[in-house]
Amino acid sequence: MGETVQLPRGGPHGRADQRAYEDQNFVLRGTLPGAGPKDGQVTWAGGTSLTRPLVGALKSYKTLAGTRVGRKPHLTVTRAKLGEMSVATSRGPATVPAWLFTLDGYAFPSSSGHRKHLVEHAATLGNEG
């Protein structure tokens, strides 16, 4: 699938956060989950699916953060959990496993107790074909 990153509606809170995101300036201030499952399912709208290897949260974070970790301005990652995201593929829209990173200042509790995540990073490797 290659690297895919999505921001939720509303995006960054200002120019400094936008710049930090564009420059891949992130700081980790939490513990990331272990490797997680070895494989995950990519599922297309028509119901077909494909099993793909997954990357762990740390590898996904390092891809997201690039090599400019800790510079200012920066965004602070406080946690991550494995979830899903929608992506466009050569076969049409698909749902793929994704690491959902929560950033300091971007967690807003909802009535269900869930948090909104600023950054979703696809956790699948390879080409979907």
All heavy atoms as an XYZ file, in Angstrom:
960
protein
N       0.821     -1.190      0.000
C       0.000      0.000      0.000
C       0.861      1.248      0.000
O       0.420      2.263     -0.462
C      -0.894      0.044      1.240
C      -1.871     -1.081      1.361
S      -3.455     -0.854      0.574
C      -3.694      0.846      0.439
N       2.033      1.191      0.577
C       2.847      2.395      0.642
C       2.386      3.294      1.773
O       1.434      3.008      2.470
N       3.073      4.418      1.944
C       2.775      5.319      3.052
C       1.537      6.148      2.761
O       1.397      6.732      1.699
C       3.957      6.248      3.306
C       3.720      7.164      4.464
C       4.873      8.105      4.707
O       5.956      7.885      4.166
O       4.656      9.067      5.444
N       0.634      6.198      3.729
C      -0.559      7.017      3.637
C      -0.802      7.647      4.993
O      -0.817      6.962      6.003
C      -1.791      6.176      3.243
O      -1.538      5.563      1.992
C      -3.026      7.032      3.132
N      -0.980      8.958      5.007
C      -1.258      9.684      6.247
C      -2.506     10.525      6.006
O      -2.650     11.146      4.960
C      -0.076     10.599      6.640
C      -0.407     11.401      7.887
C       1.189      9.788      6.829
N      -3.413     10.534      6.978
C      -4.617     11.345      6.863
C      -4.795     12.188      8.114
O      -4.526     11.728      9.216
C      -5.855     10.458      6.696
C      -5.905      9.742      5.377
C      -7.143      8.866      5.247
O      -7.905      8.684      6.183
N      -7.325      8.320      4.072
N      -5.274     13.396      7.925
C      -5.649     14.286      9.023
C      -7.172     14.296      9.113
O      -7.839     14.209      8.091
C      -5.151     15.700      8.762
C      -3.645     15.877      8.590
C      -3.331     17.306      8.176
C      -2.935     15.526      9.877
N      -7.752     14.420     10.305
C      -9.211     14.491     10.403
C      -9.719     15.853      9.963
O      -8.938     16.786      9.763
C      -9.475     14.265     11.885
C      -8.273     14.833     12.536
C      -7.120     14.521     11.610
N     -11.023     15.960      9.853
C     -11.622     17.260      9.540
C     -11.179     18.290     10.555
O     -11.082     18.003     11.733
C     -13.145     17.145      9.564
C     -13.672     16.466      8.334
C     -15.151     16.263      8.443
N     -15.326     14.816      8.278
C     -16.352     14.148      8.666
N     -17.340     14.731      9.272
N     -16.422     12.849      8.467
N     -10.897     19.455     10.112
C     -10.433     20.514     11.010
C      -8.933     20.706     10.949
O      -8.445     21.801     11.123
N      -8.185     19.629     10.698
C      -6.737     19.696     10.519
C      -5.982     20.321     11.676
O      -6.488     20.417     12.789
N      -4.760     20.754     11.403
C      -3.917     21.358     12.441
C      -4.540     22.631     13.013
O      -5.302     23.324     12.357
C      -2.616     21.675     11.692
C      -2.602     20.711     10.558
C      -4.044     20.570     10.150
N      -4.159     22.973     14.262
C      -4.734     24.115     14.972
C      -4.153     25.468     14.597
O      -4.576     26.466     15.142
C      -4.564     23.936     16.483
C      -5.474     22.906     17.055
N      -5.299     22.419     18.317
C      -6.545     22.257     16.563
C      -6.230     21.521     18.579
N      -6.995     21.402     17.529
N      -3.185     25.523     13.765
C      -2.613     26.809     13.402
C      -1.415     26.623     12.483
O      -1.060     25.512     12.109
N      -0.801     27.756     12.148
C       0.331     27.714     11.211
C       1.512     26.918     11.759
O       2.165     26.190     11.037
C       0.767     29.132     10.868
C      -0.295     29.891     10.098
C       0.228     31.234      9.726
N       1.084     31.041      8.554
C       1.134     31.850      7.534
N       0.399     32.922      7.534
N       1.934     31.608      6.530
N       1.810     27.047     13.054
C       2.942     26.325     13.637
C       2.707     24.819     13.576
O       3.610     24.056     13.214
C       3.185     26.767     15.074
N       1.485     24.385     13.903
C       1.186     22.953     13.837
C       1.195     22.457     12.392
O       1.653     21.349     12.110
C      -0.162     22.656     14.490
C      -0.097     22.694     15.999
O       0.987     22.968     16.559
O      -1.147     22.448     16.640
N       0.694     23.260     11.475
C       0.722     22.884     10.058
C       2.164     22.718      9.590
O       2.502     21.755      8.903
C       0.002     23.926      9.198
C       0.001     23.603      7.706
C      -0.836     22.391      7.359
O      -1.871     22.131      7.964
N      -0.378     21.608      6.386
N       3.014     23.664      9.984
C       4.432     23.589      9.609
C       5.103     22.356     10.222
O       5.861     21.656      9.569
C       5.157     24.855     10.036
C       6.592     24.862      9.594
C       7.228     26.220      9.832
N       8.653     26.016     10.002
C       9.394     26.627     10.878
N       8.865     27.520     11.682
N      10.667     26.375     10.965
N       4.811     22.102     11.498
C       5.376     20.926     12.164
C       4.951     19.644     11.446
O       5.771     18.746     11.221
C       4.938     20.879     13.623
N       3.691     19.572     11.056
C       3.193     18.396     10.325
C       3.900     18.264      8.972
O       4.399     17.204      8.620
C       1.673     18.474     10.149
C       1.158     17.396      9.242
C       1.054     16.081      9.691
C       0.815     17.687      7.930
C       0.617     15.088      8.839
C       0.368     16.689      7.081
C       0.270     15.393      7.541
O      -0.162     14.411      6.690
N       3.941     19.348      8.219
C       4.572     19.320      6.890
C       6.054     18.974      6.969
O       6.585     18.279      6.106
C       4.382     20.666      6.186
C       2.953     20.911      5.766
C       2.708     22.325      5.283
O       3.631     23.173      5.342
O       1.561     22.603      4.862
N       6.741     19.465      8.019
C       8.168     19.200      8.192
C       8.437     17.878      8.913
O       9.596     17.536      9.148
C       8.830     20.341      8.981
C       8.907     21.621      8.182
O       8.714     21.588      6.951
O       9.168     22.676      8.803
N       7.377     17.170      9.293
C       7.480     15.895     10.008
C       8.211     16.049     11.341
O       9.018     15.221     11.724
C       8.157     14.826      9.153
C       7.369     14.455      7.907
C       8.079     13.392      7.107
O       9.038     13.690      6.390
N       7.619     12.165      7.225
N       7.899     17.118     12.064
C       8.508     17.370     13.373
C       7.588     16.835     14.469
O       6.590     17.466     14.818
C       8.730     18.872     13.592
C       9.776     19.418     12.666
O      10.615     18.691     12.161
N       9.731     20.716     12.431
N       7.939     15.666     15.000
C       7.161     15.020     16.048
C       8.065     14.667     17.209
O       9.249     14.399     17.036
C       6.509     13.730     15.527
C       5.432     13.973     14.514
C       5.745     14.111     13.169
C       4.114     14.060     14.897
C       4.757     14.333     12.225
C       3.115     14.287     13.961
C       3.440     14.421     12.619
N       7.482     14.655     18.421
C       8.170     14.231     19.627
C       7.296     13.169     20.284
O       6.082     13.362     20.425
C       8.379     15.413     20.596
C       8.922     14.941     21.926
C       9.289     16.449     19.980
N       7.888     12.065     20.694
C       7.156     10.989     21.359
C       7.218     11.196     22.861
O       8.303     11.208     23.449
C       7.747      9.636     20.970
C       7.085      8.415     21.590
C       5.604      8.337     21.204
C       7.820      7.154     21.146
N       6.063     11.371     23.508
C       5.973     11.542     24.954
C       4.979     10.528     25.523
O       4.051     10.866     26.235
C       5.498     12.947     25.321
C       6.435     14.026     24.925
C       7.549     14.201     25.958
N       8.323     15.375     25.654
C       9.508     15.341     25.051
N      10.043     14.200     24.695
N      10.148     16.446     24.795
N       5.156      9.303     25.162
C       4.284      8.235     25.638
C       4.876      6.911     25.223
O       5.913      6.855     24.548
N       4.225      5.840     25.622
C       4.669      4.509     25.261
C       3.802      3.992     24.124
O       2.573      4.039     24.219
C       4.558      3.558     26.473
O       5.317      4.102     27.546
C       5.073      2.183     26.128
N       4.427      3.517     23.078
C       3.687      2.977     21.952
C       3.415      1.490     22.174
O       4.194      0.806     22.843
C       4.476      3.160     20.652
C       4.753      4.602     20.245
C       5.598      4.642     18.986
C       3.450      5.359     20.032
N       2.330      0.967     21.608
C       2.046     -0.459     21.722
C       3.134     -1.287     21.055
O       3.892     -0.779     20.226
C       0.722     -0.639     20.974
C       0.195      0.711     20.717
C       1.329      1.681     20.840
N       3.187     -2.566     21.406
C       4.129     -3.478     20.769
C       3.801     -3.672     19.302
O       3.019     -2.923     18.716
N       4.365     -4.693     18.718
C       4.256     -4.932     17.284
C       2.818     -5.095     16.799
O       2.495     -4.761     15.678
C       5.063     -6.166     16.896
N       1.934     -5.626     17.618
C       0.565     -5.862     17.184
C       0.491     -7.103     16.317
O       1.443     -7.884     16.242
N      -0.623     -7.299     15.631
C      -0.762     -8.487     14.792
C       0.245     -8.482     13.640
O       0.671     -7.425     13.183
C      -2.182     -8.401     14.257
C      -2.783     -7.166     14.780
C      -1.784     -6.440     15.608
N       0.602     -9.659     13.181
C       1.544     -9.792     12.073
C       0.925     -9.343     10.751
O       1.589     -8.742      9.916
C       1.995    -11.247     11.974
C       2.960    -11.523     10.846
C       3.299    -12.998     10.766
C       4.025    -13.278      9.462
N       4.113    -14.703      9.186
N      -0.338     -9.663     10.549
C      -1.032     -9.362      9.297
C      -2.339     -8.629      9.566
O      -2.875     -8.675     10.664
C      -1.357    -10.659      8.534
C      -0.119    -11.412      8.101
O       0.810    -10.770      7.582
O      -0.087    -12.646      8.282
N      -2.852     -7.969      8.518
C      -4.129     -7.288      8.590
C      -4.853     -7.377      7.266
O      -4.260     -7.750      6.252
N      -6.122     -7.045      7.272
C      -6.950     -7.146      6.075
C      -7.152     -5.790      5.414
O      -7.517     -4.822      6.084
C      -8.330     -7.715      6.420
C      -8.326     -9.176      6.814
C      -7.974    -10.078      5.657
O      -6.955    -10.739      5.710
N      -8.770    -10.093      4.630
N      -6.924     -5.743      4.126
C      -7.320     -4.616      3.291
C      -8.645     -5.035      2.674
O      -8.723     -6.112      2.073
C      -6.281     -4.332      2.183
C      -6.761     -3.220      1.270
C      -4.932     -4.005      2.794
N      -9.693     -4.238      2.854
C     -11.017     -4.611      2.356
C     -11.546     -3.515      1.441
O     -11.578     -2.346      1.821
C     -11.996     -4.831      3.534
O     -11.423     -5.775      4.434
C     -13.328     -5.340      3.039
N     -11.960     -3.928      0.245
C     -12.510     -2.984     -0.721
C     -14.021     -2.910     -0.587
O     -14.659     -3.805     -0.020
C     -12.117     -3.394     -2.137
C     -10.698     -3.057     -2.431
C     -10.226     -1.899     -2.981
C      -9.546     -3.861     -2.159
N      -8.858     -1.933     -3.057
C      -8.405     -3.123     -2.568
C      -9.353     -5.126     -1.599
C      -7.124     -3.618     -2.443
C      -8.064     -5.616     -1.482
C      -6.965     -4.867     -1.902
N     -14.603     -1.854     -1.136
C     -16.035     -1.589     -1.029
C     -16.871     -2.770     -1.520
O     -17.928     -3.050     -0.978
C     -16.397     -0.316     -1.789
N     -16.411     -3.488     -2.524
C     -17.157     -4.623     -3.065
C     -17.082     -5.872     -2.207
O     -17.695     -6.889     -2.517
N     -16.306     -5.826     -1.120
C     -16.223     -6.964     -0.227
C     -14.992     -7.833     -0.409
O     -14.722     -8.704      0.410
N     -14.236     -7.636     -1.486
C     -13.016     -8.417     -1.647
C     -11.975     -7.931     -0.642
O     -11.990     -6.775     -0.222
C     -12.436     -8.322     -3.074
O     -12.145     -6.963     -3.361
C     -13.406     -8.875     -4.109
N     -11.084     -8.839     -0.251
C     -10.069     -8.448      0.717
C      -8.742     -9.119      0.385
O      -8.674    -10.057     -0.409
C     -10.511     -8.811      2.136
O     -10.630    -10.208      2.273
N      -7.708     -8.622      1.022
C      -6.352     -9.103      0.814
C      -5.621     -9.005      2.147
O      -5.723     -7.993      2.833
C      -5.659     -8.216     -0.235
C      -4.227     -8.517     -0.611
C      -4.136     -9.861     -1.330
C      -3.704     -7.422     -1.533
N      -4.908    -10.067      2.516
C      -4.119    -10.057      3.734
C      -2.754     -9.466      3.434
O      -2.100     -9.859      2.470
C      -3.964    -11.486      4.295
O      -5.270    -12.004      4.563
C      -3.138    -11.492      5.567
N      -2.341     -8.499      4.247
C      -1.054     -7.820      4.065
C      -0.306     -7.801      5.389
O      -0.920     -7.740      6.449
C      -1.248     -6.374      3.593
C      -2.010     -6.204      2.298
C      -1.331     -6.794      1.088
N       0.039     -6.324      0.995
C       1.011     -7.014      0.409
N       0.784     -8.177     -0.113
N       2.225     -6.522      0.353
N       1.031     -7.807      5.345
C       1.798     -7.663      6.582
C       1.612     -6.261      7.169
O       1.406     -5.305      6.434
C       3.247     -7.891      6.156
C       3.269     -7.802      4.680
C       1.875     -7.983      4.168
N       1.671     -6.165      8.494
C       1.547     -4.877      9.178
C       2.885     -4.446      9.739
O       3.720     -5.276     10.076
C       0.552     -4.980     10.340
C      -0.872     -5.371     10.014
C      -1.713     -5.368     11.287
C      -1.475     -4.440      8.988
N       3.065     -3.162      9.865
C       4.233     -2.618     10.564
C       3.801     -2.292     11.989
O       2.633     -2.023     12.250
C       4.808     -1.355      9.869
C       5.275     -1.674      8.472
C       3.799     -0.227      9.850
N       4.741     -2.310     12.905
C       4.451     -1.970     14.292
C       4.284     -0.475     14.487
O       4.609      0.337     13.609
N       3.788     -0.107     15.661
C       3.549      1.305     15.970
C       4.836      2.116     15.936
O       4.849      3.249     15.435
C       2.884      1.437     17.336
N       5.941      1.561     16.444
C       7.199      2.315     16.465
C       7.705      2.591     15.053
O       8.108      3.717     14.737
C       8.266      1.584     17.276
C       9.605      2.311     17.398
C       9.432      3.677     18.044
C      10.594      1.462     18.192
N       7.664      1.592     14.187
C       8.109      1.797     12.803
C       7.205      2.805     12.092
O       7.678      3.667     11.365
C       8.138      0.476     12.040
C       8.668      0.643     10.638
C       8.892     -0.683      9.945
C       9.491     -0.451      8.563
N       9.847     -1.704      7.914
N       5.914      2.714     12.338
C       4.982      3.664     11.746
C       5.274      5.077     12.242
O       5.300      6.037     11.469
C       3.549      3.258     12.083
O       2.624      4.097     11.454
N       5.531      5.220     13.560
C       5.867      6.528     14.120
C       7.140      7.078     13.494
O       7.201      8.251     13.121
C       6.022      6.433     15.640
C       6.641      7.679     16.227
C       5.885      8.832     16.402
C       7.991      7.724     16.553
C       6.455      9.988     16.904
C       8.565      8.877     17.058
C       7.798     10.005     17.230
O       8.370     11.155     17.708
N       8.160      6.237     13.352
C       9.422      6.699     12.777
C       9.246      7.146     11.327
O       9.880      8.105     10.892
C      10.487      5.605     12.884
C      11.005      5.445     14.296
C      12.070      4.368     14.374
C      12.639      4.268     15.777
N      13.694      3.248     15.864
N       8.381      6.475     10.587
C       8.084      6.899      9.215
C       7.374      8.241      9.218
O       7.696      9.140      8.446
C       7.217      5.844      8.507
O       7.920      4.608      8.481
C       6.883      6.263      7.083
N       6.415      8.386     10.110
C       5.655      9.624     10.231
C       6.549     10.782     10.657
O       6.482     11.872     10.106
C       4.547      9.425     11.261
C       3.605     10.574     11.527
C       2.746     10.829     10.307
C       2.751     10.270     12.741
N       7.429     10.527     11.625
C       8.271     11.579     12.181
C       9.457     11.941     11.295
O      10.048     13.005     11.463
C       8.773     11.162     13.571
N       9.819     11.091     10.374
C      10.952     11.396      9.505
C      12.234     11.506     10.307
O      12.400     10.885     11.348
N      13.145     12.343      9.855
C      14.444     12.472     10.519
C      14.583     13.794     11.269
O      15.643     14.083     11.796
C      15.582     12.382      9.479
O      15.391     13.425      8.509
C      15.586     11.037      8.792
N      13.519     14.572     11.336
C      13.592     15.894     11.968
C      12.961     15.889     13.354
O      12.458     16.892     13.820
C      12.909     16.915     11.078
C      13.545     17.023      9.703
C      12.732     17.903      8.771
N      12.455     19.201      9.322
C      13.170     20.298      9.109
N      14.239     20.249      8.354
N      12.823     21.450      9.639
N      12.973     14.764     14.039
C      12.319     14.613     15.333
C      12.826     15.639     16.348
O      14.021     15.820     16.512
C      12.540     13.181     15.868
C      11.925     13.039     17.247
C      11.941     12.167     14.916
N      11.890     16.289     17.019
C      12.221     17.176     18.128
C      12.475     18.625     17.787
O      12.596     19.452     18.680
N      12.580     18.959     16.529
C      12.783     20.376     16.182
C      11.512     21.147     16.459
O      10.443     20.591     16.620
C      13.186     20.497     14.716
C      14.552     19.885     14.454
C      15.029     20.221     13.090
N      16.319     19.605     12.840
C      16.884     19.584     11.671
N      16.306     20.138     10.635
N      18.049     19.007     11.521
N      11.624     22.455     16.471
C      10.455     23.290     16.734
C      10.057     24.031     15.476
O      10.919     24.373     14.691
C      10.764     24.272     17.859
C      10.994     23.542     19.160
C      10.615     24.394     20.307
C      10.812     23.569     21.557
N      10.077     23.956     22.659
N       8.781     24.273     15.282
C       7.703     23.759     16.110
C       7.558     22.245     15.910
O       7.950     21.707     14.884
C       6.470     24.501     15.598
C       6.777     24.796     14.173
C       8.269     25.011     14.116
N       6.964     21.572     16.907
C       6.751     20.140     16.781
C       5.384     19.762     17.340
O       4.756     20.541     18.049
C       7.849     19.336     17.481
C       7.918     19.559     18.952
N       8.846     20.389     19.517
C       7.169     19.082     19.975
C       8.676     20.410     20.831
N       7.659     19.628     21.135
N       4.945     18.572     16.981
C       3.714     17.990     17.489
C       4.110     16.850     18.422
O       5.036     16.098     18.122
C       2.849     17.470     16.341
C       2.366     18.544     15.373
C       1.826     17.920     14.093
C       1.301     19.409     16.027
N       3.409     16.707     19.536
C       3.759     15.706     20.538
C       2.784     14.528     20.488
O       1.582     14.693     20.716
C       3.749     16.326     21.947
O       4.659     17.428     21.955
C       4.164     15.316     22.994
N       3.318     13.346     20.182
C       2.529     12.116     20.156
C       2.444     11.582     21.584
O       3.469     11.397     22.237
C       3.167     11.067     19.227
C       2.439      9.724     19.320
C       3.185     11.566     17.793
N       1.223     11.345     22.062
C       1.036     10.867     23.432
C       0.624      9.403     23.503
O       0.780      8.768     24.535
C      -0.018     11.712     24.170
O      -1.249     11.665     23.444
C       0.458     13.158     24.297
N       0.082      8.863     22.435
C      -0.316      7.456     22.407
C      -0.650      7.041     20.990
O      -0.779      7.886     20.106
C      -1.488      7.170     23.345
C      -2.774      7.885     22.956
C      -3.870      7.618     23.943
N      -4.605      6.454     23.519
C      -5.920      6.343     23.530
N      -6.665      7.344     23.952
N      -6.517      5.263     23.131
N      -0.820      5.733     20.816
C      -1.229      5.189     19.522
C      -2.040      3.929     19.756
O      -1.839      3.227     20.754
C      -0.015      4.863     18.660
N      -2.955      3.687     18.860
C      -3.693      2.423     18.902
C      -3.965      1.993     17.471
O      -4.038      2.821     16.557
C      -4.976      2.530     19.709
C      -6.080      3.322     19.041
C      -7.344      3.281     19.875
C      -8.498      3.954     19.143
N      -9.754      3.843     19.864
N      -4.100      0.691     17.289
C      -4.373      0.152     15.961
C      -5.856      0.305     15.663
O      -6.704     -0.052     16.483
C      -3.951     -1.315     15.886
C      -3.963     -1.949     14.502
C      -3.037     -1.212     13.540
C      -3.567     -3.421     14.583
N      -6.154      0.878     14.509
C      -7.531      1.062     14.067
C      -7.606      0.873     12.571
O      -6.864      0.054     12.012
N      -8.451      1.647     11.921
C      -8.621      1.561     10.470
C      -8.717      2.950      9.873
O      -9.059      3.916     10.560
C      -9.911      0.803     10.126
C      -9.928     -0.626     10.559
C     -11.236     -1.307     10.197
O     -12.287     -0.630     10.103
O     -11.218     -2.536     10.007
N      -8.451      3.024      8.577
C      -8.655      4.255      7.827
C      -9.078      3.892      6.415
O      -8.854      2.768      5.964
C      -7.393      5.116      7.817
C      -6.223      4.522      7.058
S      -4.646      5.408      7.271
C      -4.904      6.840      6.264
N      -9.687      4.825      5.730
C     -10.079      4.634      4.333
C      -9.039      5.267      3.442
O      -8.558      6.364      3.728
C     -11.442      5.279      4.064
O     -12.437      4.661      4.841
N      -8.701      4.559      2.358
C      -7.729      5.071      1.400
C      -8.210      4.803     -0.015
O      -9.006      3.893     -0.253
C      -6.325      4.445      1.594
C      -5.754      4.777      2.960
C      -6.363      2.952      1.381
N      -7.713      5.596     -0.949
C      -7.967      5.356     -2.365
C      -6.871      4.431     -2.884
O      -5.694      4.641     -2.586
C      -7.958      6.673     -3.132
N      -7.254      3.398     -3.624
C      -6.283      2.477     -4.217
C      -6.587      2.326     -5.699
O      -7.613      2.806     -6.184
C      -6.339      1.082     -3.555
O      -7.506      0.390     -4.008
C      -6.325      1.168     -2.040
N      -5.721      1.610     -6.405
C      -5.951      1.375     -7.834
C      -7.180      0.497     -8.061
O      -7.716      0.454     -9.160
C      -4.716      0.723     -8.466
O      -4.444     -0.522     -7.855
N      -7.656     -0.174     -7.017
C      -8.864     -1.014     -7.101
C     -10.095     -0.298     -6.563
O     -11.153     -0.895     -6.444
C      -8.675     -2.290     -6.305
C      -7.596     -3.188     -6.824
C      -7.557     -4.450     -5.995
N      -6.398     -5.253     -6.319
C      -6.127     -6.412     -5.760
N      -6.928     -6.908     -4.838
N      -5.044     -7.087     -6.100
N      -9.949      0.959     -6.194
C     -11.055      1.706     -5.618
C     -10.848      1.910     -4.128
O      -9.821      1.521     -3.571
N     -11.837      2.513     -3.452
C     -11.702      2.797     -2.028
C     -11.525      1.511     -1.219
O     -12.153      0.490     -1.520
C     -13.020      3.476     -1.653
C     -13.711      3.781     -2.924
C     -13.114      2.938     -3.999
N     -10.681      1.587     -0.187
C     -10.436      0.429      0.671
C     -10.313      0.874      2.119
O      -9.960      2.009      2.408
C      -9.161     -0.297      0.238
N     -10.590     -0.053      3.010
C     -10.363      0.137      4.432
C      -9.122     -0.657      4.791
O      -9.024     -1.844      4.456
C     -11.573     -0.349      5.257
O     -12.718      0.395      4.842
C     -11.350     -0.140      6.740
N      -8.163      0.004      5.444
C      -6.892     -0.639      5.778
C      -6.591     -0.457      7.262
O      -7.057      0.509      7.880
C      -5.717     -0.057      4.946
C      -5.966     -0.222      3.459
C      -5.468      1.400      5.282
N      -5.815     -1.366      7.846
C      -5.362     -1.147      9.226
C      -4.504      0.115      9.280
O      -3.791      0.424      8.326
C      -4.511     -2.384      9.523
C      -4.895     -3.398      8.500
C      -5.312     -2.617      7.294
N      -4.578      0.832     10.396
C      -3.807      2.075     10.535
C      -3.483      2.306     11.999
O      -4.276      1.976     12.883
C      -4.605      3.260      9.997
N      -2.316      2.877     12.242
C      -1.987      3.331     13.590
C      -2.590      4.714     13.757
O      -2.369      5.603     12.938
C      -0.478      3.359     13.811
C       0.045      1.974     13.957
C       0.743      1.259     13.026
C      -0.128      1.111     15.077
N       1.012      0.007     13.511
C       0.495     -0.114     14.768
C      -0.746      1.247     16.316
C       0.510     -1.194     15.652
C      -0.722      0.182     17.195
C      -0.099     -1.018     16.863
N      -3.383      4.883     14.810
C      -4.041      6.147     15.107
C      -3.253      6.827     16.215
O      -3.245      6.367     17.358
C      -5.487      5.905     15.549
C      -6.318      4.999     14.629
C      -7.697      4.791     15.225
C      -6.399      5.562     13.230
N      -2.559      7.895     15.874
C      -1.706      8.605     16.833
C      -2.456      9.774     17.432
O      -3.000     10.606     16.715
C      -0.443      9.115     16.134
C       0.465      8.011     15.671
C       0.401      7.558     14.363
C       1.364      7.425     16.536
C       1.230      6.533     13.931
C       2.199      6.410     16.117
C       2.131      5.950     14.816
N      -2.462      9.849     18.762
C      -3.079     10.964     19.471
C      -2.000     11.991     19.778
O      -0.916     11.636     20.241
C      -3.731     10.484     20.783
O      -4.721      9.509     20.467
C      -4.387     11.635     21.532
N      -2.302     13.243     19.501
C      -1.349     14.322     19.734
C      -1.800     15.196     20.895
O      -2.990     15.453     21.071
C      -1.209     15.189     18.484
C      -0.735     14.496     17.224
C      -0.608     15.501     16.098
C       0.573     13.781     17.451
N      -0.837     15.660     21.660
C      -1.104     16.565     22.761
C      -1.847     17.788     22.233
O      -1.454     18.390     21.241
C       0.220     16.985     23.407
C       0.024     17.777     24.676
O      -0.958     17.514     25.397
O       0.856     18.661     24.949
N      -2.934     18.137     22.895
C      -3.728     19.295     22.486
C      -4.779     18.977     21.453
O      -5.558     19.851     21.087
N      -4.853     17.739     20.983
C      -5.823     17.370     19.954
C      -6.810     16.305     20.402
O      -7.621     15.870     19.612
C      -5.113     16.881     18.692
C      -4.525     18.007     17.889
C      -3.273     18.506     18.188
C      -5.230     18.592     16.846
C      -2.731     19.542     17.462
C      -4.693     19.627     16.127
C      -3.440     20.103     16.432
O      -2.902     21.132     15.723
N      -6.749     15.856     21.631
C      -7.679     14.828     22.097
C      -8.915     15.504     22.679
O      -8.821     16.258     23.637
C      -7.004     13.942     23.139
N     -10.037     15.239     22.077
C     -11.288     15.813     22.531
C     -12.227     14.678     22.903
O     -12.691     13.970     22.031
C     -11.927     16.671     21.432
C     -11.045     17.765     20.961
C     -10.318     17.635     19.800
C     -10.920     18.927     21.694
C      -9.491     18.653     19.366
C     -10.101     19.949     21.262
C      -9.384     19.804     20.101
N     -12.517     14.505     24.191
C     -13.424     13.419     24.579
C     -14.785     13.608     23.911
O     -15.278     14.718     23.772
C     -13.548     13.570     26.091
C     -12.378     14.391     26.497
C     -12.042     15.267     25.332
N     -15.372     12.507     23.488
C     -16.720     12.544     22.922
C     -17.639     11.796     23.871
O     -17.209     11.218     24.856
C     -16.737     11.902     21.534
O     -16.508     10.519     21.650
N     -18.918     11.776     23.559
C     -19.878     11.118     24.437
C     -19.603      9.623     24.558
O     -19.971      9.003     25.547
C     -21.301     11.352     23.927
O     -21.419     10.854     22.617
N     -18.938      9.034     23.574
C     -18.652      7.605     23.624
C     -17.339      7.323     24.351
O     -16.968      6.175     24.521
C     -18.575      7.043     22.201
O     -17.487      7.628     21.520
N     -16.628      8.372     24.756
C     -15.362      8.181     25.442
C     -14.189      8.002     24.493
O     -13.064      7.849     24.928
N     -14.440      8.023     23.207
C     -13.356      7.884     22.235
C     -12.684      9.233     22.031
O     -13.239     10.277     22.352
C     -13.884      7.361     20.895
C     -14.409      5.979     20.977
N     -13.598      4.887     21.074
C     -15.666      5.506     20.991
C     -14.327      3.803     21.130
N     -15.587      4.151     21.096
N     -11.477      9.204     21.483
C     -10.755     10.431     21.185
C     -10.635     10.582     19.679
O     -10.565      9.605     18.953
C      -9.359     10.384     21.798
C      -9.381     10.383     23.301
C      -7.995     10.195     23.830
N      -8.026     10.322     25.271
C      -7.177     11.042     25.952
N      -6.206     11.684     25.360
N      -7.262     11.103     27.249
N     -10.583     11.813     19.243
C     -10.288     12.083     17.838
C      -8.781     12.072     17.692
O      -8.069     12.593     18.537
C     -10.848     13.442     17.419
C     -12.350     13.511     17.469
C     -12.825     14.879     17.074
C     -14.326     14.949     17.146
N     -14.827     16.278     16.851
N      -8.303     11.492     16.627
C      -6.867     11.399     16.409
C      -6.474     12.343     15.281
O      -7.116     12.368     14.241
C      -6.483      9.964     16.037
C      -6.831      9.015     17.122
N      -5.984      8.726     18.156
C      -7.959      8.311     17.368
C      -6.556      7.872     18.974
N      -7.755      7.610     18.527
N      -5.406     13.089     15.488
C      -4.961     14.006     14.451
C      -4.353     13.247     13.297
O      -4.541     13.600     12.150
C      -3.939     15.012     14.993
C      -3.394     15.948     13.924
C      -4.498     16.846     13.390
C      -2.246     16.774     14.413
N      -3.614     12.199     13.586
C      -2.865     11.541     12.527
C      -3.233     10.070     12.459
O      -3.224      9.377     13.467
C      -1.349     11.674     12.766
C      -0.565     10.975     11.682
C      -0.951     13.140     12.829
N      -3.574      9.612     11.267
C      -3.778      8.191     10.999
C      -2.710      7.788     10.000
O      -2.522      8.446      8.984
C      -5.159      7.944     10.394
C      -6.309      8.352     11.297
C      -7.653      8.227     10.624
O      -7.715      7.979      9.415
O      -8.657      8.380     11.337
N      -1.998      6.717     10.293
C      -0.909      6.289      9.422
C      -1.135      4.843      9.030
O      -1.220      3.968      9.891
C       0.429      6.450     10.147
C       1.609      6.240      9.260
N       2.299      5.069      9.244
C       2.190      7.046      8.341
C       3.283      5.156      8.369
N       3.222      6.349      7.810
N      -1.279      4.571      7.728
C      -1.543      3.208      7.259
C      -0.487      2.253      7.761
O       0.704      2.554      7.725
C      -1.626      3.173      5.739
N      -0.917      1.087      8.228
C      -0.016      0.117      8.837
C       0.323     -1.044      7.901
O       1.010     -1.959      8.300
C      -0.638     -0.438     10.129
N      -0.175     -1.016      6.670
C       0.096     -2.117      5.747
C       1.316     -1.832      4.906
O       1.653     -0.681      4.623
C      -1.094     -2.387      4.826
O      -1.439     -1.175      4.159
C      -2.280     -2.897      5.606
N       1.981     -2.884      4.482
C       3.166     -2.781      3.637
C       2.857     -3.325      2.253
O       1.986     -4.159      2.092
C       4.317     -3.621      4.211
C       4.901     -3.168      5.524
C       5.919     -4.194      6.004
C       5.565     -1.823      5.369
N       3.633     -2.903      1.290
C       3.546     -3.490     -0.044
C       2.540     -2.822     -0.927
O       1.931     -1.819     -0.596
N       2.312     -3.438     -2.077
C       1.457     -2.895     -3.107
C       0.205     -3.738     -3.180
O       0.269     -4.950     -3.248
C       2.201     -2.921     -4.443
C       1.439     -2.242     -5.552
O       0.280     -1.948     -5.400
N       2.108     -2.023     -6.651
N      -0.956     -3.118     -3.174
C      -2.201     -3.864     -3.210
C      -2.515     -4.431     -4.584
O      -3.429     -5.189     -4.762
C      -3.371     -3.010     -2.691
C      -4.077     -2.174     -3.717
C      -3.320     -0.939     -4.187
O      -2.314     -0.561     -3.595
O      -3.755     -0.364     -5.195
N      -1.760     -4.023     -5.566
C      -1.931     -4.587     -6.908
C      -2.770     -3.763     -7.748
O      -3.725     -3.658     -8.198
